[in-house]
Every structure is written in C-alpha cells, then in structure tokens.
Amino acid sequence: MILSGAAAGIRKDKHRADRYRGLLIWNMTEGIITMAKDIREFCKNKDYLICVDSDGCAMDTMNIKHFRCFGPCMVREWGLQAYEKQIQQHWNEINLYSMTRGINRFKGLAAALLEVDRDYRKIPGIQIFADWAENAPELSNRAVKERAGEGDSDGIFAKALSWSLHVNESIDALPQESKKAFSGVREALACARQKADVAVVSSANKEAVIEEWERCGLLELVDVLCCQDAGTKKDCIATLLAKGYAPQQVLVLGDAPGDERAAAENGVYFYPILVKKESESWKEFRLEAFDKFTERGFADYEQSCKKKFFQNLGQSVS
C-alpha cells in the first residue's frame, strides 16, 4: 500500500484524527486532516521529487531492530539457540555492515538460513524459499502468506511469516525513545519540500514506518509513503517517475547499496546517508547537496558522494 498526504484537507478536530491514525494525517500548521491516497491517485505537485529511505537513513532505528528483533526472532523461530552468537553476528554482517545492508527482510532471512543450513543445522525447504525470495515480484507478509497457501510441504513459508509477524511485534515493543530520527532530518526535509515533493520509499513494514514518522513529527513533511507491501524500491521509484517527473529532477536518499541500485536502475540521482555519519550527511544535504540538485550541478558531485559511500561500506573503489 502507498499512502499520500498530498490531498485536499477536511477540517476536523484533533481527537478524531487520532482515531484514524495511519489513514489520516493531521497537519498541525493548517489545522486540517489530509486523506491518505493510493499511488494511483497521487499527483505530481512540484517539478522535483525527493525519495527518502526510512530505517538507517532518516530514522535511527536500524541497528536496534536487527540486534533485538530480526536476529533473535529468527533464532527463536527455528530453535537455533545453540548457535545464537554466531548466527546473530552473521545476521548483522548481512543486514548492517556490508554491501547487502538494507536488504529486504525476506532476502536477509534466506541468506542467513542458507548459512545455517550449510554450517549448523539443516533447514527444510530453504532452497525453495531462497529461490522465491530472489525472484518474487513482491516481498511482504501478504506475499509470503499467499505463497504458503499455494503449497508449503516443508512449512518454511509458514515459519517465515510467523518470524516476520513476531519481528513486527518485537519492533512495536521497543521503547519509543529508542526509535528516533537522526539529527537534522526534519530541517533538511522542510528545506527540500519548498521545491520538491517528498516520498518515503522503504522496504520496512508499513505500520512501523507510519508510527515512527508520525511520532517524530515528520509525516507532515511527506507527500507519498511507499512501504514494504508496495513492491520493490525500484518499482516504486518507476511508478513515481511515471507521474511526470524528469529523471534528472528525481533524487534518492539512502544508506544502503539497494537504494543506490534502485536509483541507478531508474536513471535518477542518488545521495548517500553515510553509516555512522548520518547527521553530518543530512546537514550536507541541506546546506549543499539539495541546491546542487535543483541547480542542475549534481552529476559530478554525485560521483564523489558515491565513492565515499562505497568506501564507507568497505568496498574498494578505484
């Protein structure tokens, strides 16, 4: 599902807005509620478009979710407590500290379980699940549930869905103070929105994204919200491009190689939020990068940024 805050407002009281959390967006400045829209109804409002990832990019939530939710839930779901330390280390390497950082949760699960199957204990059905995760057009709870209904003799799709639901529950249970935006995000998005439409393009769970962005006061700065169940980042950006934006007027902000790849595959620009240098990256975006982007001087600057990005993730760059 893709939600939009770029809609005609209807005046209501704040209490009613609270009852429709996630479906209606309360705009404190204008005192209105804006109706959530599907991408098919979203219309281009400005010449420029900024696409922003959520976890690890705008929101300082990535590490804690993997340390306390994703990895531990996998260990519990498959009864892997005897190898917990090694498995958690490998999970973190896949999802946080390498060129696969930011991978979709089901692709990450497949990669981790393939190693478990190889090095620790056999996982029934893992190759079938890995093949599906590599080729499925949609990677979401809904898609896993549908695939399980088509035949799941080894039970791996049912277990993957159970794992994913438990991950969501664990994320919901995290202390609110542990789920916050990086310093400088609000100021940067407010600056960008003067000239650009703003889209969140994230592979994270939709409900978690809505809750976090709303609580941090960022949702009012967003025009369209594209989450896990909307399809791949590449497809979401392509759909948004079809609204009438010129490719050179679209900029993707992300912290992971998948964000850079989705931008490149759509022929649009990319600006990295560097791991462990997030606040500095957002400040540079506001003070330098955004002006270069809107003034058509971004191409050479982008190449310099990409070089720093890949080096920061441990890849050799010539």
N, C-alpha and C positions, 0 to 999 in steps of 0.2 A: 504494500500500500504506500502511496505517496501523498503526503499532506501538504497543503499550501496555506499560508497566511495572507496571500495576496488576493483578497476577496472583498466584496462590499460588506461593510460592517453594519450590524444592527445594535442599537443601544439597549443594554441590559444591565442589571446590577451585578456586582462582583460575586455575590453568593451563587447566583445561577451559573456564572462562568465556572466556578469551582466544581459544580456538579457535572459539567461536561468536559472535565479535564482530558486533554489529549484529542478531543474532537473540535473544541473551540479554543481560540487563542485570545486571551484578554490583553488588550492594548492599554496600558496604564496612562499613556500620554493623551490619547484621543478619547478614552473612556468608552471604547466600543469592544464588541466581540466580533472577531473575523471568522467566518466559516471555513472549516478545513475543506480542501479540494483535492480531487484526484488529479494526477498529472495531465490527464486528457482535457481538464478544464483550465489548467494553469495557462496564463498568457504572459508573454514577454512584456515587461513594463519599461525596462531601460535597455540601452544598447549593449551594456556589458553584463557578464554573468560570472559570479564567483562561486565555485563549488568547494565546499569545505568538508573534510572528513571529521568524524567526531572523536572516538576513543584514541588517545595518544596524540591527537592533533589539536583540537580545540579543548577537549576535556582531559584533565589529568586523572584518568581512570584506568588506563590500560594495564599498568603493572599490577595494581591491587586485584583487578579482576582475574588476571592469569595466575597470580600467586595464590589467591584464596578461593577462587571459584572454578575456573576452567580445568586446571590440572587436578586439583583434589577431587572434583566431581567425577572425572574420568577414572581415577584410582578407585573410588568407591563403587562406581557402576560396574566395573569389570573385576573387582576384587583383587586389586594389584598392590595391596598394602606392603607386601614383602619387598617390592621394588620401588616404593614410593619416592625416595630421594632421587634415584637415578632418572625415573620417569618424569618427575617434575622439572629436573634440570633440562632434560631433552625437550619437554614441552615449552619451556621458556626460550630455549635456543631457537626453536621453530617459529614461535609467535612473537618474540620480542627483540632478539639480538642478532638477527641475520637478515639476509635478503628476502626471506619469506615473512618478515614482520608484517602484521596486519592481514594475514591470510584469512579467508573465510573460516568460521569455526569448524565447519564440517570437513573442509580440506585439511585444517590443522589436526582434527581428530583422526582422519585417515592416515596422515603422515606419522602421527605418534603411535597409533595402533599397529601400523606396519612394522615399526621398530620393536614394539613389544612382542609381536608375533615372531620376529626374527631372533630376538636376543633373550627373551624372558619366558614367554608362555604363548601357546597357540591361541589365536583369536578366530573362532569360527566365522566364516563369511567375510573376512577382512578384504580380500582382493575384490570381491563383488562390490563392497561398499566403497573401496578406493576408486574403482573404475567409475562408479556412479558419481562420486564427488568430483572427479576430474572432468566429467562430460555433461553433467546435468545442467540444463539452462537456468534452473533456479535452485539455490541452496538455502533452504529455510526450514523451519519446523513443519510448515504445511507440506512442502515438497517431500520431506522425509516420511511424513505420515502417509502421503499418497503412495510413495514407493513401497512402504511396508505393506500396504493393502494390496499391492499387485503380486505379492509373493515374497515371503521372508522366512524361508525354511531354517536358516541359521539364527534368526532372531536379532541380527545385528542392526537392522534399521529400527526396530522397536527399542533396542537398547540405546541407539544414537539419539532417538527422540527423547527417551527418558533422561539421558545425560543432559541434553540441551535444555529441557524444562527445569531440571534441577540447577543447572547453571544460572538460568534466569532467576530462579527463587533465591539462590545464593547472592546474586548481584543485588536483588531487591533488599536483602537483609543487611547489606553492608552499611555501616554508619554513614549518614548523609554527609558528614564533614569530610569523609574520605573521597567523595565524588564531587570534584570541583573543577572549574575551568582554569586553564593556565592564565597567568597574569598577562594582561594586555589584549586578550581575545575580544572582550567587549568593545574596547576603544577602537580596535582595528576593524571589526565588523561594522560599527557605527560609521566609521570613516568610509568604508567601501560602499555602504548602502546609499550614500549620497549620489553615486554614479552608477551603481551596479545592482542587479538582482542578486540575491544570496540564496544558494541552495545548500542544504546539508546532504551529502552523498556518502552514506555509511553502510557498511556491511553488518553493523550491530543490530541488536534486537530493537524493533520499533518502539515498544513501550518504554524501554530503558532510555532511549535517546530522548523521547518526548519528556519524560520525567526529569532527566538531568538538565536539559536545556531550559526547560520551564523554571525549574528551581533556581538555576543560576542567572535567570533574567535575560537569557539570550534568545529565547524563542521568538520574541517580538521583533528581532532583527533578521528573521529568516522569512523568505518568501515561499520556499517549497522544501519539503522534507522527504528525502528518498532513503528508505531503510532496507534492512535485510530482505524483506519479502517483496521488494520492488524489482529484484533482479540484480545482475552484476553492476559494478560501478561503471564499467564500460558501456553497458546498455543504458543505464540511467543518464549518463552524460550525452549519449547519442540521442536519446529521446528529448532531452532538454535542448540540444542543438537544433533539433527539428522545429523548435518553436520560433526560429528565425534569427538566432544569434550567428554572427560571423565567427568562424573558428578562432581567428586572431583576437577576438573580443571575449574569449572564454578562458578563465584561469582556474586551475585546480590546485587547491592547497591540501597537502597531505604529508604524513610522516612515514609512509611505507612504500616499498617498490611497487606494490599493486596500484597505488594512487598515481604514481608516475607513469606506469604502463597504461592505465586507463586513459590518462590524458593523451599520451603519445598515440595510442590506437585511434583516438578521435581527432588527432591533428590540432589539439589545443595546447595552451601553455600550462606549465607546472611550476609551482613554487613550493619548496620543501620546508616543513617544520622539523627542525633537526632534533633527534633524540638527545635528551639531556641538555638541550639548548633551546627549549621551546619558547620561553618568554622572550629571549633575545630574537628569535626568528619572527615572532609576532610583532615586536617593536620595529624590526627592519621592514616588515611588510607594510606597516602603517606609514613609516617615515620615508621609505624609498621605493619598495617594490611596486606598490599599487600605482604610484604616479608613473613609473616607467611603463607599466602595463597599459594604462589609459592614454599615454602619450606616444604609443607605438615605438618604444625603445626597449622592448623586453627581450628580444631574441638572444643577443649576446650575453645579457645579464642572466638569462635562464640557463645557458650552458655553464656559466660559472657556478650558479647555485646547484645545478645537478651534480657537478664534480664534487662539491663539498658534501652533498647528500650521500652519494655512494661511498665516499671515503669515510664518512661518519658511521656507516653500517659495516665497515670492514672490508669493502671491496677495493681492490687495486684499480686505479684509474690512470691511464697513460696521458 
